[in-house]
Amino acid sequence: MLINFLTIAYLVVAVFLIGFILIQQGKGADAGASFGAGAAGTVFGSAGSANFLSRTTAILAIIFFGISLVIGNLNTHTASPKSQFEDLSQVEQKQEVPAVKTENSDIPQ
């Protein structure tokens, strides 16, 4: 039950993370950057200001990685396999085939 909830939450966070990344603008996406005024972005300092989109993207990325670690940890501590096809740890058993006797009378000597 928990793994199903986490998988759905993982999917939702991934979709929102992709959406927030796609709607952000790059540093050189200003109108002045196309006319040669790309250095105008340093007016606010070298670090710039972190706006709502970048902070939300960072929070969603932390949640995404956190959920992926929890799902991975839950999958490593699973119970015994449910069917014989999931348990591949057993050694393959070989059947001995009886040897077929052939007469050598067909072979010329």
C-alpha positions as CSV (number, residue, x, y, z in Angstrom):
1,M,0.0,0.0,0.0
2,L,2.8,2.4,0.9
3,I,4.8,1.6,-2.2
4,N,1.8,2.4,-4.4
5,F,1.3,5.7,-2.7
6,L,5.0,6.6,-3.1
7,T,5.0,5.6,-6.7
8,I,2.0,7.9,-7.5
9,A,3.6,10.7,-5.5
10,Y,6.9,10.1,-7.4
11,L,5.1,10.4,-10.7
12,V,3.3,13.6,-9.7
13,V,6.5,15.2,-8.4
14,A,8.3,14.2,-11.6
15,V,5.7,15.8,-13.8
16,F,5.7,19.0,-11.7
17,L,9.5,19.1,-11.7
18,I,9.6,18.8,-15.5
19,G,7.0,21.5,-15.9
20,F,8.8,24.0,-13.6
21,I,12.1,23.3,-15.4
22,L,10.5,24.0,-18.8
23,I,8.9,27.3,-17.9
24,Q,12.0,28.8,-16.5
25,Q,14.0,31.2,-18.6
26,G,17.8,31.0,-19.0
27,K,20.1,33.8,-17.9
28,G,20.6,35.0,-21.5
29,A,16.9,35.0,-22.4
30,D,16.4,38.7,-21.8
31,A,15.4,41.0,-24.7
32,G,18.6,42.9,-24.4
33,A,20.7,39.8,-24.7
34,S,19.8,39.5,-28.3
35,F,21.1,43.0,-29.0
36,G,24.4,42.6,-27.3
37,A,23.5,43.8,-23.8
38,G,24.0,40.4,-22.2
39,A,26.2,41.9,-19.4
40,A,23.2,43.9,-18.1
41,G,22.3,40.9,-16.0
42,T,25.1,41.6,-13.6
43,V,23.4,44.7,-12.2
44,F,21.9,42.7,-9.4
45,G,25.1,41.1,-8.4
46,S,26.9,37.9,-9.5
47,A,24.5,35.6,-7.7
48,G,21.3,37.1,-8.9
49,S,18.0,36.7,-7.1
50,A,16.4,33.3,-6.7
51,N,12.8,33.6,-7.7
52,F,9.8,31.5,-7.0
53,L,10.4,29.1,-9.9
54,S,14.0,28.3,-9.0
55,R,13.2,27.7,-5.3
56,T,10.3,25.5,-6.2
57,T,12.4,23.5,-8.6
58,A,15.0,22.9,-5.9
59,I,12.4,21.8,-3.4
60,L,10.8,19.5,-5.9
61,A,14.2,18.0,-6.8
62,I,14.9,17.3,-3.2
63,I,11.5,15.6,-2.8
64,F,12.0,13.6,-6.0
65,F,15.4,12.3,-4.9
66,G,14.1,11.6,-1.4
67,I,11.1,9.6,-2.7
68,S,13.4,7.6,-5.0
69,L,15.7,6.7,-2.1
70,V,12.7,5.6,0.0
71,I,11.3,3.5,-2.9
72,G,14.7,1.9,-3.5
73,N,15.1,1.1,0.2
74,L,11.6,-0.4,0.4
75,N,12.3,-2.6,-2.7
76,T,15.5,-4.0,-1.2
77,H,13.7,-5.2,1.9
78,T,11.0,-7.2,0.3
79,A,9.7,-10.5,1.6
80,S,10.3,-13.9,-0.1
81,P,9.4,-14.2,-3.8
82,K,5.7,-14.8,-4.6
83,S,6.3,-17.3,-7.3
84,Q,8.9,-19.8,-8.5
85,F,9.8,-17.5,-11.4
86,E,10.9,-14.7,-9.1
87,D,13.3,-16.9,-7.1
88,L,16.2,-17.6,-9.4
89,S,18.6,-18.5,-6.6
90,Q,18.0,-22.2,-6.9
91,V,20.6,-24.3,-8.7
92,E,19.5,-25.8,-12.0
93,Q,19.0,-29.5,-11.8
94,K,20.3,-31.6,-14.6
95,Q,18.7,-34.8,-15.8
96,E,20.9,-37.6,-16.9
97,V,20.1,-38.9,-20.4
98,P,20.7,-42.6,-20.8
99,A,23.4,-43.3,-23.4
100,V,22.1,-44.6,-26.7
101,K,23.9,-47.8,-27.9
102,T,24.8,-47.8,-31.5
103,E,26.1,-50.7,-33.5
104,N,29.2,-50.1,-35.4
105,S,28.2,-52.6,-38.1
106,D,27.3,-49.7,-40.4
107,I,30.8,-48.3,-40.4
108,P,33.2,-50.0,-42.9
109,Q,36.5,-51.2,-41.5
